[in-house]
Amino acid sequence: MSDAPKPFLHRPNRQHITKEPDPAGRWSTQFPDMIGYTSQGGGKVPADFGWNTNPKQWQEEMTPETLAARYAELRVTPPKPLAPALPAPSADAAKK
């Protein structure tokens, strides 16, 4: 009997033994919420795609004054309540 360690053998079909999800992304009833390769986005951008604006450039061109003006334009505040009317003078106060 030998005490020499045996070399580790990598099993080609590990998922069958460990019951792990398939790395290729095939759905199974055992792991219903698994996200595989096929359920992810395509990752392809059309060749004619182009940005209409450049948000980074727009932010860099803003100055504190233009930011304050933009804030004042977009700020929505509730209307100020009207000043309460003074009570009408009573008849007794008018006689004095």
C-alpha positions as protocol buffer text, in pm:
chain_id: "A"
residue {
  index: 1
  type: MET
  ca { x: 0 y: 0 z: 0 }
}
residue {
  index: 2
  type: SER
  ca { x: 140 y: 334 z: -106 }
}
residue {
  index: 3
  type: ASP
  ca { x: 90 y: 672 z: 67 }
}
residue {
  index: 4
  type: ALA
  ca { x: 191 y: 863 z: -247 }
}
residue {
  index: 5
  type: PRO
  ca { x: -68 y: 1126 z: -346 }
}
residue {
  index: 6
  type: LYS
  ca { x: -266 y: 1049 z: -654 }
}
residue {
  index: 7
  type: PRO
  ca { x: -270 y: 1307 z: -930 }
}
residue {
  index: 8
  type: PHE
  ca { x: -585 y: 1517 z: -961 }
}
residue {
  index: 9
  type: LEU
  ca { x: -789 y: 1421 z: -1262 }
}
residue {
  index: 10
  type: HIS
  ca { x: -1005 y: 1697 z: -1402 }
}
residue {
  index: 11
  type: ARG
  ca { x: -1338 y: 1549 z: -1499 }
}
residue {
  index: 12
  type: PRO
  ca { x: -1458 y: 1663 z: -1841 }
}
residue {
  index: 13
  type: ASN
  ca { x: -1824 y: 1657 z: -1731 }
}
residue {
  index: 14
  type: ARG
  ca { x: -1807 y: 1820 z: -1388 }
}
residue {
  index: 15
  type: GLN
  ca { x: -2163 y: 1960 z: -1400 }
}
residue {
  index: 16
  type: HIS
  ca { x: -2308 y: 1610 z: -1406 }
}
residue {
  index: 17
  type: ILE
  ca { x: -2141 y: 1531 z: -1073 }
}
residue {
  index: 18
  type: THR
  ca { x: -2169 y: 1866 z: -889 }
}
residue {
  index: 19
  type: LYS
  ca { x: -2516 y: 1955 z: -1024 }
}
residue {
  index: 20
  type: GLU
  ca { x: -2386 y: 2302 z: -1106 }
}
residue {
  index: 21
  type: PRO
  ca { x: -2540 y: 2511 z: -1384 }
}
residue {
  index: 22
  type: ASP
  ca { x: -2410 y: 2445 z: -1729 }
}
residue {
  index: 23
  type: PRO
  ca { x: -2140 y: 2698 z: -1826 }
}
residue {
  index: 24
  type: ALA
  ca { x: -2284 y: 2715 z: -2176 }
}
residue {
  index: 25
  type: GLY
  ca { x: -2601 y: 2864 z: -2029 }
}
residue {
  index: 26
  type: ARG
  ca { x: -2857 y: 2598 z: -2108 }
}
residue {
  index: 27
  type: TRP
  ca { x: -3164 y: 2638 z: -1889 }
}
residue {
  index: 28
  type: SER
  ca { x: -3262 y: 2357 z: -1657 }
}
residue {
  index: 29
  type: THR
  ca { x: -3548 y: 2302 z: -1412 }
}
residue {
  index: 30
  type: GLN
  ca { x: -3292 y: 2257 z: -1137 }
}
residue {
  index: 31
  type: PHE
  ca { x: -3173 y: 2619 z: -1173 }
}
residue {
  index: 32
  type: PRO
  ca { x: -3476 y: 2810 z: -1311 }
}
residue {
  index: 33
  type: ASP
  ca { x: -3336 y: 3158 z: -1241 }
}
residue {
  index: 34
  type: MET
  ca { x: -3001 y: 3092 z: -1406 }
}
residue {
  index: 35
  type: ILE
  ca { x: -2876 y: 3352 z: -1653 }
}
residue {
  index: 36
  type: GLY
  ca { x: -2688 y: 3186 z: -1933 }
}
residue {
  index: 37
  type: TYR
  ca { x: -2513 y: 3305 z: -2245 }
}
residue {
  index: 38
  type: THR
  ca { x: -2832 y: 3293 z: -2453 }
}
residue {
  index: 39
  type: SER
  ca { x: -3040 y: 3496 z: -2206 }
}
residue {
  index: 40
  type: GLN
  ca { x: -2796 y: 3786 z: -2203 }
}
residue {
  index: 41
  type: GLY
  ca { x: -2801 y: 4070 z: -2452 }
}
residue {
  index: 42
  type: GLY
  ca { x: -2656 y: 4043 z: -2798 }
}
residue {
  index: 43
  type: GLY
  ca { x: -2381 y: 4294 z: -2734 }
}
residue {
  index: 44
  type: LYS
  ca { x: -2380 y: 4425 z: -3089 }
}
residue {
  index: 45
  type: VAL
  ca { x: -2397 y: 4794 z: -3178 }
}
residue {
  index: 46
  type: PRO
  ca { x: -2521 y: 4884 z: -3527 }
}
residue {
  index: 47
  type: ALA
  ca { x: -2254 y: 5024 z: -3758 }
}
residue {
  index: 48
  type: ASP
  ca { x: -2454 y: 5342 z: -3827 }
}
residue {
  index: 49
  type: PHE
  ca { x: -2518 y: 5418 z: -3460 }
}
residue {
  index: 50
  type: GLY
  ca { x: -2416 y: 5763 z: -3344 }
}
residue {
  index: 51
  type: TRP
  ca { x: -2476 y: 5983 z: -3043 }
}
residue {
  index: 52
  type: ASN
  ca { x: -2694 y: 6287 z: -3105 }
}
residue {
  index: 53
  type: THR
  ca { x: -2543 y: 6478 z: -2814 }
}
residue {
  index: 54
  type: ASN
  ca { x: -2236 y: 6462 z: -2597 }
}
residue {
  index: 55
  type: PRO
  ca { x: -2347 y: 6491 z: -2233 }
}
residue {
  index: 56
  type: LYS
  ca { x: -1992 y: 6510 z: -2104 }
}
residue {
  index: 57
  type: GLN
  ca { x: -1908 y: 6808 z: -2322 }
}
residue {
  index: 58
  type: TRP
  ca { x: -2236 y: 6977 z: -2228 }
}
residue {
  index: 59
  type: GLN
  ca { x: -2155 y: 6937 z: -1857 }
}
residue {
  index: 60
  type: GLU
  ca { x: -1802 y: 7069 z: -1898 }
}
residue {
  index: 61
  type: GLU
  ca { x: -1924 y: 7381 z: -2078 }
}
residue {
  index: 62
  type: MET
  ca { x: -2162 y: 7474 z: -1796 }
}
residue {
  index: 63
  type: THR
  ca { x: -2048 y: 7757 z: -1571 }
}
residue {
  index: 64
  type: PRO
  ca { x: -2181 y: 7837 z: -1223 }
}
residue {
  index: 65
  type: GLU
  ca { x: -2388 y: 8120 z: -1373 }
}
residue {
  index: 66
  type: THR
  ca { x: -2547 y: 7902 z: -1641 }
}
residue {
  index: 67
  type: LEU
  ca { x: -2611 y: 7628 z: -1386 }
}
residue {
  index: 68
  type: ALA
  ca { x: -2788 y: 7878 z: -1158 }
}
residue {
  index: 69
  type: ALA
  ca { x: -2997 y: 8009 z: -1448 }
}
residue {
  index: 70
  type: ARG
  ca { x: -3088 y: 7655 z: -1554 }
}
residue {
  index: 71
  type: TYR
  ca { x: -3181 y: 7569 z: -1197 }
}
residue {
  index: 72
  type: ALA
  ca { x: -3403 y: 7877 z: -1172 }
}
residue {
  index: 73
  type: GLU
  ca { x: -3579 y: 7777 z: -1497 }
}
residue {
  index: 74
  type: LEU
  ca { x: -3645 y: 7420 z: -1388 }
}
residue {
  index: 75
  type: ARG
  ca { x: -3726 y: 7486 z: -1024 }
}
residue {
  index: 76
  type: VAL
  ca { x: -4090 y: 7448 z: -944 }
}
residue {
  index: 77
  type: THR
  ca { x: -4205 y: 7605 z: -622 }
}
residue {
  index: 78
  type: PRO
  ca { x: -4555 y: 7618 z: -482 }
}
residue {
  index: 79
  type: PRO
  ca { x: -4729 y: 7953 z: -512 }
}
residue {
  index: 80
  type: LYS
  ca { x: -4693 y: 8179 z: -211 }
}
residue {
  index: 81
  type: PRO
  ca { x: -5007 y: 8194 z: 0 }
}
residue {
  index: 82
  type: LEU
  ca { x: -5192 y: 8523 z: -11 }
}
residue {
  index: 83
  type: ALA
  ca { x: -5155 y: 8747 z: 290 }
}
residue {
  index: 84
  type: PRO
  ca { x: -5449 y: 8697 z: 522 }
}
residue {
  index: 85
  type: ALA
  ca { x: -5704 y: 8974 z: 495 }
}
residue {
  index: 86
  type: LEU
  ca { x: -5752 y: 9194 z: 798 }
}
residue {
  index: 87
  type: PRO
  ca { x: -6083 y: 9144 z: 969 }
}
residue {
  index: 88
  type: ALA
  ca { x: -6348 y: 9399 z: 888 }
}
residue {
  index: 89
  type: PRO
  ca { x: -6385 y: 9663 z: 1157 }
}
residue {
  index: 90
  type: SER
  ca { x: -6670 y: 9594 z: 1391 }
}
residue {
  index: 91
  type: ALA
  ca { x: -6960 y: 9835 z: 1433 }
}
residue {
  index: 92
  type: ASP
  ca { x: -6851 y: 9916 z: 1789 }
}
residue {
  index: 93
  type: ALA
  ca { x: -6501 y: 10017 z: 1678 }
}
residue {
  index: 94
  type: ALA
  ca { x: -6642 y: 10241 z: 1403 }
}
residue {
  index: 95
  type: LYS
  ca { x: -6851 y: 10445 z: 1656 }
}
residue {
  index: 96
  type: LYS
  ca { x: -6556 y: 10539 z: 1873 }
}
